[in-house]
Amino acid sequence: MIKKLTAGKEILKWATDNGVAVGAFNFSNMETLQAIVEAAVEKRSPIILQVSESAINYMGIGYVTGMVEVAVDTAEIPIALHLDHGKNFDICKLCIDNGFSSVMIDKSSSSFAENVRQTKEVVDYAQKFGVAVEGELGILTGIEDDVRVAGDNSLFTNPVQALDFIEATGISSLAIAIGTSHGLNKGKTACLDIDRLIAIKDKVSNFPLVLHGASSIYPDITDICNQFGAIFRDASGINTSDIKAAISHGINKINIDTDLRLAFMAGLRRSLYQTSESIDIRMHLNSARLFTKDLVVRKLEMFKVS
């Protein structure tokens, strides 16, 4: 087990009790992890650190838990470790057995009955270890790691089904689909269905709700990327006003991945270009880390809006 790691349910309770959203940030290397934790310490904010299955395959489960253990041992803020978009029982079990305090099982592309069955299987195992389980109902479009869904297959969350799903599975939080999408291009007219969110929250009361695909794709960051060699055309994200509205109407956990990647790339590309004769890897990666930290600070300030 990872010493001092905070239970996922405890952080979700903090968010729901305070009418805020906890930031759930994905990482796939040490520098991004450091940036997330340093920003959270600066803002004195609880956070959820997240890894996808592909990030685990890249870093190795031992490196993931080892780095997180160092972080929680020194940060002195509540930190949970969460599996993002677990595709089956086996990856969820691997993470639970290695000390994660929260996991997600995503069978949203399956039938309702099959989603319930496989989600409950994970819940039954996780409960033995006090581990929180996030389920998903409704499908987000876009591409992120192993998550690839075409726009014509998108399906918003049904408010009545949401309550049925929670009661049938025993999950700790529910990821809902209300208009967000994974990846860099969300569509210029992307907006959240706040009325649907209100209807869902009315059905499930104070149950923690999660928003995936919520990156804003800030133009100031993509402009830096493009200035130094990237080609990000028609990149678009979710408006800050929509995110704030979602929090005020009951979203309690917000996942951020794409914005982190963009910030990291902006810092890295600029450093490589401006100091093109340097082979000091640490200097280039530190620039990327600082850009990423500033992005996380920006997010944490936005999420604590009642």
N, C-alpha and C positions, 0 to 999 in steps of 0.2 A: 504493500500500500504506500501511497505517496503521503508523507507526513505533512500535516497542516493544510491539506487540500480541503476546500469547503464543499459541503454537499450541494449538489445542483438544486435540490428543493429549497435549501436555505436561501440561496441567492434569488431564486424565483419569488420566494415569499417577500424578500426585501423589496423587490421591484413592485410587486402587486400592492404591498402595504403602503408604499410611498408614492404610488401613481406615476412611476417612471419606467423607463425601459433599460434593462441591463444590456450592455454591449457585449456581443458574442463575436470574437474576432478570430479568423482563421490564420494559421501560420504554417509555413513549410520549411523554415530555416531558423537558425539561432537569432539572426539580426531582427527578423520580423517579430519573433517572440519577445526579444529584449525591448523593442520599440513599444509594443503593446503594454507590457508590464510597466515600463518607465512612465508612460503617459498616464496609466491608471493610478500609479503611486502619486504622481504629481497632482492629479485631480481628486485623490482620495476616494476612488470609486471602485466598488466591487466589479469584477469582470468574469467573463467566461472565455477561456481559451479553447479553441476548436481546431480539430484536425479532421480532414477527410481520409477516406481509405487510401487514396492515391498519395496523400502526404505521408501517411504511415508507411506505405511501401517505399517511398523515397527516402525518408529519414531512418526508418526502423523503429519499432515500438519501444525498444530500450532507450534510444536517444530521445524520443518524444517524452517519455516519462522521466528520464534523467534530467533533461533541461527544465521541465516543468517543476520538478522537485526543488531544484536550485532556486527557481523563481519564487515559489511559495514560501521557501525557507527564509528568503531575504526581503520580500516585498512588504509584508505586514499589512496586507489588504486581503479581503476575501477573494479567492480565486477558485473557480471550478474548472475541471477539464472535461471536455465534451467531444464525443464522436459525432461528426456532421454527416448526415445522409448515409448512415449504415444501410447497406443493401440487403443484408440477410442476418440470420441469427448468429452465424459463426463470427463475423467481424464484431458484432456487439458483444458477444461472449469474450472474445479476445481482449477487448478494451476493458470490460468489467473485471476480468481476471487480472489485468495489469494495473488496476487502481484508478481508472477513470471514475469520476463522481457523477457522470451523466452520459447518456448515449441517445442517439436518434436512430430509430428504425423507420426507413422510408419505403413503404409499400403502397404509396399513393397511386401508382399506375396500375395496381391490381384492382380487382372488384372490391366492393365494400366489405363483403364477407371475408375475403382472403386477407384484406388489409387488417381487419379485426383479428383474425386468427394468428397471423404472424406477429403482429404487434403485441398481442397478449402473451405470446410465447416468450418474447424478450422481457416483458414486464414481470412475468412470473419468475424468471431467473434473476433479474436485476433486484427485485425486492429482497432477496436473500442477503444482499450486500448493501442495502440502503441506497442504491443507485437510482437516480431519476431517469425516466424514459420520456423522450419526445416522440410523438407520432405526427403523421402528416395526413391531411384530408384535403383533397383538391390538388391540382397539378400546376406547377409553375413552368412557363416556357423558358427557353434559353439554354445556354451551355455553361457549365461550370464543372471542371474535373470530369467525373464520370456521369454527371447529370446532363442529359441531352433530351430536350423535348421540343418538338415542332409546335409552332404557334397554333396550328389548327387542332392540336390535341389538348389545348389548355382547358382546364375545368375549374371554375371557381368553387369555393367551399359552400356547401349547403348548410345553412344555420341549424336546421332540424337534425340533419345527420351528424353535425358536430357534437351535439349533446349525446346522441346515441353512441357515437364512437368513443367518447370519453368514458361513459358509463360501462361500455362493453369491454374496454381494454384495461382500464385502471392506469392510464398514462399520467405523467406529471405535468406535461405541457403539450399544446397542440399547435403545429405549424399550419397556417391557413393560406389559401390562395385568394387574394383580393385585388390582383392587378400588377404585382411585381413580377420580375423575371430575372433569371440568372444571367450573368455575363456582362459584356461590354455594351451591347446594343439593345436597348430596351424599347426603342421606338420613340419618336419625337412627341407623340401624344400620350405617352405612358402616364397613367394616373391611378390612384387607388380608389377602390369602391368603398368609400367610408360608410355608406348606408349599409352595405353588406356586413362590414365589421361591427357596426352598431347592433345589427340584428343577431349576429353570432354572439356578441358579448351579452346581449339581453338573454339569450338562451342558456349560456354557460356560466353566467354570473361572474365571480371573481377568479375563475379558472385562468391560469397563465396562457396567453396567446403569443405566438411567435411569428415574426415577419422575416421571411427569406427573400433573397434577391433585392435587397433594399439599398444597394450602393447608389450614390448620387452622381458619380462620374463627373467630378468637378472640372469645368473647362480650364481653370488655371493650372491644374495638374496635367491634363491631357495636352495642353498647349506646350508645356515644357517637354513632355515626351516627344511630341511631334517636332519641336524645335531642334531636338538632338537625335533625330534619325528614325523615330517611330512613324508608323502610318496608321493612325487611328481615325478613320473616317466615320462621320455620323455617329460618334459615340454619344450616348445619352443615358440619363439615369432618372431616379425618382426625385422629385422636387422636395426641398427641405420642408416646405409648408405641408406637403402631404405626410411626410414622416412625423412631423409634430402633431398633426391632426390624428394620425393613427395612434400615437402614444396617448393623447388625451382621451381617446375612445377605447383604450384597453389593451393595446399591444404592450407586452411586458419584456420581450426579448427580441433584439434586432440583430440579425446576422450580417456581418460585413466581411467580404473577401475581395471582390474586384477592386474596390477603392484602395485597399491595402496594396494590391499588386501594382496598381497604377502609380501610387506614391513611391513605392520602392523603385520602380523602373524610372521614374522621373529623377530621383536622386542619383541613381546609378548611372543613367545615361549622361546626365549633366556632368557628373564627376569624371567619367571616362573621356568625355569630349574636352572639357576644360583643362584637364591634366593628362593629356594624351600620351605624354612621355613617361608617366609614372607607372610602375608595376607594383605599387604598394596596394595589395588587395584590401588591406584593412582600411585604408583611407577611402577607397571607393565604396566599400560596403558600409562604412560609417556614415557616409553621405546619404546612402539609401536608408539607413536606419533612422537618421534624423528627420528625413522627409516623412517616413512612415509614422514616427512618433507624433509629428505635428498633425498628421491626418487623424490619428486616434484621439488626440486631445480635442480636435474639432468635433469629432463624433460624440465624445462623452459629454461635451458641453451642450450639444443638441439633444441628447437622449434624456437629460435630466430636466425635462420640461413637463410641467403638470398641465 
